[in-house]
Amino acid sequence: MNEIIFFFHIVIVTLFTLSALWVGQEALIASLCLQSLLSNLLVTKQITLFGLHVTSTDVFAVGCIISLNLLQEYFGKASALKAIKINFLLLIFYLIMTQFHLWYQPNVFDATQEHFVVILTPMLRIIIASLFVYTIVQLIDTQLYRFLKNKFSGKYLLARSIFSLVCTQLIDTVLFSFIGLYGIVESVLHIIIVSFIVKIIVIALSSPCIYLSKLVVSKKS
């Protein structure tokens, strides 16, 4: 069942990202930030996928970078950098608010505190790791994507996007697995290898999003 859910997860994220592109720049930035927050909130859930142990949020990580690449492709580098700043600010706010939520003392009628403790306690480390890794990866992606776009005079959109996605997701997987998940998950090396393979699958299956983006933009104009 996980493999079927995984496929539909990719389809929904792809359609959501294309819909955000159709709505406009602000919606695409919101899409990036929302997927970033979901990735951090849900990353501690471990699942079995294709017989291997992974986290459940690799689709969101790829979705963030696809959104960032589409921003830069259609709205320019300034828009991509603005999205990175907004995402950074929201992750800091999210980090602080989750800690406030844990600090509140539950009353005798509450039945949720123990669950929030399990889910949100690792958030401090995960968000700090995410703030560092996501910002580094997004800045690298912005520069790499811009270089490729200039190098090929705006041609080969699909190839440029896939190449930048593969490079940045390798960096993201290695850095975040060690900084954010070491000691939390069963095997960091297992997570790195499998997560990167899963991200390659996500990139391959979501590549129509990049190809269809031109159709979405042309239809809107």
Residue, then its C-alpha position, 0 to 999 in steps of 0.5 A: m500500500n505504501e508504494i501506491i500511496f507514494f505514487f499518488h502523493i507525487v501526483i497530488v504534490t505535482l498538481f498542487t505545484l502546477s496549480a500554484l504556478w497558474v495562480g501566480q508568483e505569490a501562490l508558488i511562494a506559498s506552495l514552497c513554504l507550506q511544503s517546507l513546513l510539512s516536510n519538517l513536521l512529518v519527517t520523524k515518521q518512518i515508513t517502509l517503501f520498496g522494502l526499505h526504511v525511509t522517512s515519509t517526506d521526500v516528496f515535499a523536499v523535491g516539491c520545494i526545489i521544483s517550486l523554487n526552480l519554477l519561481q526562478e524560471y518564470f519570475g526571476k532570481a529576485s523572486a526565488l531569493k524572496a521565497i528563500k527569505i520568507n521560508f526562512l522566516l516562517l521556519i523560525f516562527y514555526l520553531i518558536m511556536t512549537q516550543f510555546h505549545l509544549w511549554y503550556q501545561p495541560n489540564v486534567f481533561d487534556a488527552t493530547q499532550e503526550h502525543f505532541v511531546v513525541i511529535l514536537t520535541p525533536m522539532l528544535r533540532i530538526i528545524i535548526a538543521s532544516l534552517f541551515v540545510y534548506t537555506i544552503v540548498q536553496l541558495i545553491d540551487t538558485q545559483l546553479y539553476r541561474f548558471l544553467k539557464n544562462k549557459f544554455s540561453g534558456k533552453y532545455l528547461l526539463a534537463r536543467s531542472i532535473f540536473s539541478l534537482v539531482c545535485t541539490q537533493l544529494i546535498d540536502t539528503v546527506l546534510f539533513s540526515f546527519i544534522g537532523l536525523y542522526g540518533i533519531v532514525e534507525s540507520v542514517l546511512h540507510i536513510i541517505i541511500v534510500s532517501f536519495i533513491v526515492k528522491i530520484i524516483v520523485i524527480a523522475l515521476s514529477s518531471p512532467c510538472i516541469y514540462l507542463s509548466k510552460l503549457v500552464v503559463s502559456k494558457k494563463s497568458 
